[in-house]
C-alpha cells in the first residue's frame, strides 16, 4: 500500500505556508566585492519522501508500532530516513541520512540518530560560511556525540553544499545514499556507494561504553566519506536520495524522467514555473521508486547487487525513500 506522499520546499520562515514558501530561491549577495555577486546562482530545491510500512490505518491504530516509534522524532515521518535543506550565508546546503534499522531490534529508534545528525548539519551550515560539505558533516556528528542525547544508533549520510556566488558544490558521501549530477541530458557524475561488504554501508555510529560486543560495531568517521567538488552550470539538476531510491531506480531511468520534465522548461519561464517543475519532478521520482520497490519480478539495482553476491533475490527493495531535487539557475545567463 502506498503511503501519502509528503513534500516540502526550502522554507526560510517556519510560519510560511507551503504555497508561500515555495518561491524561496537563494538571493544574490549584496556584497559586490565577492566574485560573481552581481550575477549569482539560484537554486530551486524540493524534497519528497515515502516511509515504508506506515499506512494511514497503522498511524490511526498504532498497530504493530513499538512504543518508541509512536512518537515522531523528526520534522516529518520519513521512516528511519532524515533530511535537511536550508539557506546558508553562502548559498544552499542539503543532505540525507538513513538510520540503520538494526537498532530497532533492541528498542532504539534509528530515526533519532538520523534526524539529530541532519538537524545538527543544518545548524552548522547556517552558522558558518566557510564550511564545506565534509566540515558540515564533521561538526554535525561531533555535536551529536558531545551532546549525549543520542546514546545509541548509526546512520549513513550524504551532504551537499552549494555556493551562490561561484557555483561551487562540495560533497561528502558516507555510505550508500547517493547523488546524481545531470548536465546537458547526461549523468556526468554518480557518487559511489561505500560498503564494507554487501548490505553493510559505511556509517557513523554511537555505541554505549558498556554495550556487549561494542568493538564489533561498524564505526566509521566523517573523514572516511567520499569527498568531491564541482563547479555547477546553468540548467544542472542534482538528485540527492537515500538508498531506498537508488536500490530501486537505475541512474539511466532517473535521467529519462529528469529529461522528460526538463523538455517542458523554457529559458523564459519564471521562478514559480521552475519551482513547480522541481516539485513535480521530486514527486515523480519518489513515487516511481515506491512503485518499483513493490514489484516482485523486477531486476532492481538491489536485486542485481544481491545476485552478484550469490543470492537468488528478485524484485524491488521495500525501504524508506527520501529524494531531493535541485535545479541550478545562473543569473548571468538570464
Secondary structure, DSSP 8 states (H G I E B T S, - for coil): -----EEEE--SSTTS-HHHHT-------S-TTSTT-TT-EEEEEEEEEE-TT--HHHHHHTTT--GGGSS--SSS--TTEEEEEEE-SSEEEEEEEEE-GGGGGGT--HHHHHHHHHHHHHHHHHH-TT--HHHHHHHHHHHHHHH----SEEEEEEEEEEETTT-EEEEEEESS-EEEEEETTEEEEE----EEETTEE--EEE--TT-TTGGGS--B-GGGSEEEEEE--TT-EEEEE-HHHHTTS-HHHHHHHHHHHHTT--TT--HHHHHHHHHHHHHHHHHHHHHHHT-TT-B-HHHHHHHHTT----B-----EEEEEEEEEEGGG-
